Amino acid sequence: MLATVKGTALGGLLILVVVGHTTAPSARPDDAPEDDAYQGVVQRAVAGAHCSYTGFDDARLPASALIRTARGKLRMVTFEIGWEVYNGKRPGTLIAVCPDDPSGGLVQVLR
């Protein structure tokens, strides 16, 4: 029951995060090439790990999450760590949730 509530809440909140992130203007015009490259890496990581920006429509519960650390590194972590990042208990930004467990608990995906 708690996992279902968490999954539903996270799905709704992820929609807000993704919509807010995609509509936020760039701080400086010269950030565009770096932002585009970073977004490409994020999209490849999300697709490669079968992650979702909004949660899963079927009965699957997320087992892991992609986060961006405070230093800008993209990491795959357990869902519990991703939830703590989302709730502000850990630094970083929640990017997406994923169906599979991360190897070794914390795996650097990029940067």
MIVOZA-914799 format. One record per residue (C-alpha): residue number from 1; z, x, y. Coordinates in Angstrom, 3 decimals. Example, Ala and Ser with C-alpha at 12.3 -4.5 7.8 and 13.67 -1.06 7.14 Angstrom:
[1,[7.800,12.300,-4.500]],
[2,[7.140,13.670,-1.060]],
! end
This chain:
[1,[0.000,0.000,0.000]],
[2,[0.981,2.742,2.462]],
[3,[-2.160,4.706,1.592]],
[4,[-4.291,1.614,2.279]],
[5,[-2.634,1.075,5.651]],
[6,[-3.079,4.747,6.541]],
[7,[-6.727,4.662,5.470]],
[8,[-7.459,1.518,7.469]],
[9,[-5.647,2.812,10.542]],
[10,[-7.364,6.162,10.297]],
[11,[-10.776,4.531,9.974]],
[12,[-10.255,2.540,13.154]],
[13,[-8.854,5.494,15.016]],
[14,[-11.665,7.772,13.896]],
[15,[-14.145,5.347,15.426]],
[16,[-12.362,5.731,18.757]],
[17,[-12.277,9.517,18.440]],
[18,[-15.969,9.769,17.571]],
[19,[-17.055,7.345,20.296]],
[20,[-14.876,9.138,22.849]],
[21,[-16.153,12.538,21.777]],
[22,[-19.823,11.595,21.879]],
[23,[-19.570,10.056,25.355]],
[24,[-17.496,12.832,26.956]],
[25,[-19.514,14.916,29.436]],
[26,[-19.774,18.676,28.985]],
[27,[-17.432,20.746,31.149]],
[28,[-20.276,23.048,32.280]],
[29,[-24.040,22.762,31.882]],
[30,[-24.214,26.219,30.252]],
[31,[-21.940,24.951,27.426]],
[32,[-24.811,22.874,26.022]],
[33,[-26.307,25.492,23.631]],
[34,[-22.868,26.304,22.177]],
[35,[-21.975,22.614,21.930]],
[36,[-25.284,21.851,20.190]],
[37,[-24.764,24.703,17.720]],
[38,[-21.194,23.590,17.020]],
[39,[-22.274,19.982,16.505]],
[40,[-24.943,21.154,14.064]],
[41,[-22.321,23.042,12.057]],
[42,[-20.004,20.020,12.096]],
[43,[-22.816,17.735,10.917]],
[44,[-23.719,20.117,8.063]],
[45,[-20.051,20.400,7.009]],
[46,[-19.615,16.612,7.092]],
[47,[-22.778,16.046,5.069]],
[48,[-22.065,18.873,2.620]],
[49,[-18.564,17.615,1.813]],
[50,[-19.609,13.914,1.882]],
[51,[-17.152,13.274,4.725]],
[52,[-17.059,10.290,7.063]],
[53,[-16.320,9.975,10.765]],
[54,[-15.064,6.411,10.268]],
[55,[-13.478,6.274,6.810]],
[56,[-14.903,4.788,3.625]],
[57,[-15.986,1.175,3.126]],
[58,[-15.253,1.180,-0.589]],
[59,[-11.895,1.654,-2.296]],
[60,[-11.971,5.463,-1.940]],
[61,[-9.091,6.981,-0.021]],
[62,[-9.567,10.247,1.824]],
[63,[-8.174,13.319,0.054]],
[64,[-9.043,15.856,2.747]],
[65,[-10.092,16.121,6.367]],
[66,[-12.173,18.307,8.647]],
[67,[-10.307,19.467,11.716]],
[68,[-11.054,21.726,14.649]],
[69,[-8.156,24.084,15.228]],
[70,[-6.784,24.854,18.674]],
[71,[-8.794,28.110,18.493]],
[72,[-12.030,26.246,17.781]],
[73,[-12.307,26.946,14.050]],
[74,[-13.589,24.205,11.771]],
[75,[-11.364,23.817,8.707]],
[76,[-11.097,21.541,5.719]],
[77,[-7.469,20.607,5.076]],
[78,[-5.535,18.095,3.022]],
[79,[-5.579,14.521,4.266]],
[80,[-1.859,14.792,5.056]],
[81,[-2.464,17.759,7.373]],
[82,[-5.397,15.922,8.973]],
[83,[-3.142,12.916,9.554]],
[84,[-0.545,15.171,11.227]],
[85,[-3.263,16.654,13.450]],
[86,[-4.415,13.170,14.395]],
[87,[-0.852,12.084,15.212]],
[88,[-0.209,15.193,17.336]],
[89,[2.321,16.734,14.962]],
[90,[-0.016,19.729,14.500]],
[91,[-2.448,21.262,16.981]],
[92,[-6.162,20.588,16.691]],
[93,[-8.614,17.701,16.600]],
[94,[-9.439,15.480,13.648]],
[95,[-13.206,15.456,13.070]],
[96,[-13.739,13.521,9.813]],
[97,[-12.118,12.488,6.531]],
[98,[-13.453,13.570,3.124]],
[99,[-13.149,12.195,-0.418]],
[100,[-12.441,15.466,-2.266]],
[101,[-9.363,17.707,-2.318]],
[102,[-9.817,20.957,-0.420]],
[103,[-9.678,24.122,-2.529]],
[104,[-6.400,25.973,-2.058]],
[105,[-4.991,23.453,0.414]],
[106,[-6.567,25.006,3.520]],
[107,[-10.155,26.260,3.535]],
[108,[-11.972,27.691,6.518]],
[109,[-15.419,26.142,6.743]],
[110,[-16.693,27.884,9.867]],
[111,[-15.761,30.108,12.784]],
! end
